[in-house]
């Protein structure tokens, strides 16, 4: 009976070594793959030959009108042929690439506070539009973290009205939009730098709309009108 036990034990050792392989060993021979998973796929690799195309190249000429990842989408000209202004509220359109506060949200190694552009009604409108497109699905229309994604199993969605986020520096919010955090993916390759700051401005407006705003936040001309109406 004991010999059967040793025989089975030896067979088990052989199977483990066969499946696990000799760790750390080097060989010029291709490995024996018991479970190749998806290691080998019929796919195109950049800058490599390909027998699929007649010219033998894997890289193909981009389709006319293709926008490279990380570049601004070209603005369409008006159909009437007139010179039209860009619909963006800012002149420079770009994605990340620099080391300034505008591109990183930092002054040195510290998060900064304040927008690197004037907060105009146009910027807030742009921020609302971009927020609705990219953020509302998770954070909700008011920023309360009750977006539609939460109803389909996504958890740990931040409520933007938490005191922690209210106290968070503008630069850190910008960085979170750029690189993501926890279950939130980064939008640095999808949302332009000025649009990210516009979203930060709109988030601050949402926070003030849900409590925290003071009379000092109201423009001087509007403040005088309100005080006249409510002496």
C-alpha positions as CSV (number, residue, x, y, z in Angstrom):
1,X,0.0,0.0,0.0
2,X,2.9,2.3,0.8
3,X,4.4,1.9,-2.6
4,X,1.2,3.2,-4.2
5,X,1.3,6.2,-2.0
6,X,4.9,7.0,-3.1
7,X,4.1,6.3,-6.7
8,X,1.1,8.8,-6.5
9,X,3.3,11.3,-4.6
10,X,6.0,11.1,-7.3
11,X,3.4,11.5,-10.0
12,X,2.1,14.6,-8.3
13,X,5.6,16.1,-8.0
14,X,6.1,15.5,-11.8
15,X,2.8,17.2,-12.6
16,X,3.6,20.2,-10.4
17,X,7.0,20.6,-12.0
18,X,5.5,20.2,-15.5
19,X,2.8,22.8,-14.9
20,X,4.9,25.3,-12.8
21,X,8.1,24.9,-14.8
22,X,11.6,25.4,-13.6
23,X,11.6,28.9,-12.1
24,X,14.7,30.9,-12.9
25,X,16.0,28.6,-15.6
26,X,17.0,30.0,-18.9
27,X,16.8,28.3,-22.3
28,X,17.0,29.3,-25.9
29,X,14.2,26.8,-26.7
30,X,10.6,27.9,-26.7
31,X,8.8,26.9,-23.5
32,X,6.1,24.3,-23.3
33,X,2.9,26.1,-22.6
34,X,0.2,24.0,-20.9
35,X,-2.1,27.0,-20.5
36,X,-1.1,29.6,-23.1
37,X,-4.1,31.8,-22.1
38,X,-4.0,34.8,-24.5
39,X,-0.2,35.0,-24.9
40,X,-0.3,34.5,-28.6
41,X,-2.9,36.4,-30.6
42,X,-3.3,37.3,-34.3
43,X,-2.9,41.0,-34.0
44,X,-1.0,43.9,-35.5
45,X,2.1,45.3,-33.6
46,X,3.4,48.7,-34.5
47,X,6.5,48.9,-36.6
48,X,6.5,45.2,-37.5
49,X,6.0,43.4,-40.8
50,X,2.7,41.9,-41.7
51,X,1.7,39.3,-44.3
52,X,-1.9,40.4,-44.1
53,X,-1.4,43.5,-46.4
54,X,0.0,43.5,-49.9
55,X,2.8,46.0,-49.0
56,X,3.9,44.0,-46.0
57,X,3.5,46.9,-43.6
58,X,1.5,46.6,-40.4
59,X,1.1,50.4,-39.9
60,X,-1.6,51.8,-42.1
61,X,-2.1,55.4,-43.3
62,X,-4.6,57.1,-40.9
63,X,-8.1,57.7,-42.3
64,X,-8.5,61.3,-43.4
65,X,-9.7,63.4,-40.5
66,X,-8.3,61.1,-37.8
67,X,-7.4,63.0,-34.6
68,X,-4.3,61.7,-32.8
69,X,-4.8,60.9,-29.1
70,X,-3.9,63.9,-27.0
71,X,-4.6,66.5,-29.6
72,X,-7.4,69.0,-29.8
73,X,-10.3,68.3,-32.1
74,X,-10.3,70.7,-35.1
75,X,-13.0,73.3,-35.0
76,X,-15.5,73.1,-37.8
77,X,-16.0,76.2,-40.0
78,X,-19.5,77.6,-40.4
79,X,-21.4,76.2,-43.4
80,X,-21.9,79.7,-44.7
81,X,-18.2,80.2,-45.2
82,X,-17.9,83.1,-42.8
83,X,-15.1,83.3,-40.1
84,X,-16.5,81.8,-36.9
85,X,-15.1,82.0,-33.4
86,X,-14.1,78.9,-31.5
87,X,-17.0,77.7,-29.3
88,X,-14.4,77.2,-26.4
89,X,-14.2,80.1,-23.9
90,X,-10.4,80.1,-24.1
91,X,-7.9,80.6,-26.8
92,X,-5.3,77.9,-26.1
93,X,-6.5,74.3,-26.4
94,X,-4.1,71.6,-25.2
95,X,-3.7,68.4,-23.3
96,X,-1.1,67.9,-20.5
97,X,2.6,68.0,-21.2
98,X,4.0,70.9,-19.1
99,X,5.2,71.2,-15.5
100,X,3.4,74.4,-14.6
101,X,0.6,74.8,-12.2
102,X,-1.8,74.9,-15.2
103,X,-0.7,71.4,-16.3
104,X,-0.2,69.8,-12.9
105,X,-2.2,71.6,-10.3
106,X,0.9,72.0,-8.2
107,X,3.3,74.7,-7.1
108,X,6.5,72.7,-6.5
109,X,5.4,69.8,-4.4
110,X,2.3,71.4,-3.0
111,X,-1.2,71.5,-4.3
112,X,-2.3,74.9,-5.4
113,X,-5.7,76.6,-5.1
114,X,-7.2,79.0,-7.6
115,X,-8.0,78.7,-11.3
116,X,-5.3,79.7,-13.8
117,X,-7.9,81.5,-15.9
118,X,-10.7,83.9,-15.2
119,X,-13.9,82.3,-14.1
120,X,-16.4,83.8,-16.5
121,X,-20.0,82.7,-17.2
122,X,-18.7,81.1,-20.4
123,X,-16.1,79.0,-18.5
124,X,-18.8,77.9,-16.0
125,X,-21.1,77.0,-18.9
126,X,-18.3,75.1,-20.5
127,X,-17.6,73.3,-17.2
128,X,-21.2,72.4,-16.8
129,X,-21.3,70.9,-20.3
130,X,-18.1,68.9,-19.7
131,X,-19.2,67.8,-16.3
132,X,-22.5,66.6,-17.7
133,X,-20.7,64.6,-20.4
134,X,-17.9,63.0,-18.3
135,X,-18.8,63.2,-14.6
136,X,-22.5,63.3,-14.1
137,X,-22.9,59.6,-14.9
138,X,-21.2,58.7,-11.6
139,X,-21.3,61.9,-9.4
140,X,-24.9,62.9,-10.4
141,X,-26.3,66.2,-11.6
142,X,-25.7,67.9,-8.3
143,X,-22.5,66.2,-7.4
144,X,-24.1,64.1,-4.6
145,X,-22.6,60.9,-5.9
146,X,-26.0,59.5,-7.0
147,X,-25.4,59.1,-10.7
148,X,-26.8,56.4,-12.8
149,X,-23.6,54.3,-12.6
150,X,-24.3,53.6,-8.9
151,X,-27.5,51.8,-9.8
152,X,-25.5,49.3,-11.9
153,X,-23.1,48.2,-9.2
154,X,-20.4,50.8,-9.2
155,X,-19.6,51.6,-5.5
156,X,-17.5,54.1,-3.6
157,X,-18.6,57.1,-5.8
158,X,-17.5,60.3,-4.1
159,X,-20.1,62.8,-2.9
160,X,-18.5,66.1,-4.0
161,X,-20.2,67.9,-1.1
162,X,-18.2,66.0,1.5
163,X,-16.3,68.4,3.7
164,X,-13.1,66.5,2.7
165,X,-13.6,67.5,-0.9
166,X,-14.8,71.0,-0.1
167,X,-11.5,71.5,1.7
168,X,-9.5,69.9,-1.1
169,X,-7.2,72.2,-3.1
170,X,-8.3,73.1,-6.6
171,X,-5.1,71.6,-7.9
172,X,-5.7,68.3,-6.2
173,X,-9.2,68.1,-7.8
174,X,-7.6,68.9,-11.2
175,X,-5.0,66.1,-10.6
176,X,-7.8,63.6,-9.7
177,X,-9.6,64.4,-13.0
178,X,-6.3,64.0,-14.8
179,X,-5.0,60.7,-13.3
180,X,-8.1,59.3,-11.6
181,X,-8.3,57.9,-8.1
182,X,-9.5,54.5,-6.7
183,X,-12.2,53.2,-9.0
184,X,-12.3,56.5,-11.0
185,X,-10.2,56.3,-14.2
186,X,-8.1,59.2,-15.4
187,X,-9.4,61.6,-18.0
188,X,-6.1,63.3,-18.9
189,X,-6.2,61.9,-22.4
190,X,-9.8,62.7,-22.9
191,X,-10.5,66.1,-21.4
192,X,-8.4,69.1,-22.4
193,X,-6.5,71.0,-19.7
194,X,-8.7,74.2,-19.8
195,X,-11.8,71.9,-19.7
196,X,-10.5,70.2,-16.6
197,X,-10.2,73.6,-14.9
198,X,-13.6,74.6,-16.1
199,X,-15.0,71.4,-14.5
200,X,-13.2,72.3,-11.2
201,X,-14.9,75.7,-11.4
202,X,-18.3,74.1,-12.0
203,X,-17.7,71.7,-9.1
204,X,-17.0,74.7,-6.8
205,X,-20.2,76.3,-8.1
206,X,-22.1,73.1,-7.3
207,X,-20.7,73.0,-3.8
208,X,-21.7,76.6,-3.1
209,X,-25.2,75.9,-4.5
210,X,-25.7,73.1,-2.0
211,X,-24.6,75.1,1.0
212,X,-21.5,77.1,1.9
213,X,-22.1,80.2,-0.3
214,X,-22.0,83.6,1.4
215,X,-23.1,87.1,0.4
216,X,-19.5,87.8,-0.4
217,X,-19.6,85.3,-3.2
218,X,-22.3,87.3,-5.0
219,X,-20.9,89.9,-7.5
220,X,-21.0,93.4,-6.2
221,X,-23.6,94.7,-8.6
222,X,-25.9,91.7,-7.9
223,X,-25.2,92.0,-4.2
224,X,-26.4,95.6,-4.1
225,X,-29.6,94.6,-6.0
226,X,-30.3,91.8,-3.5
227,X,-29.7,94.1,-0.5
228,X,-32.0,96.7,-2.0
229,X,-34.7,94.1,-2.5
230,X,-34.3,92.6,0.9
231,X,-33.2,95.5,3.3
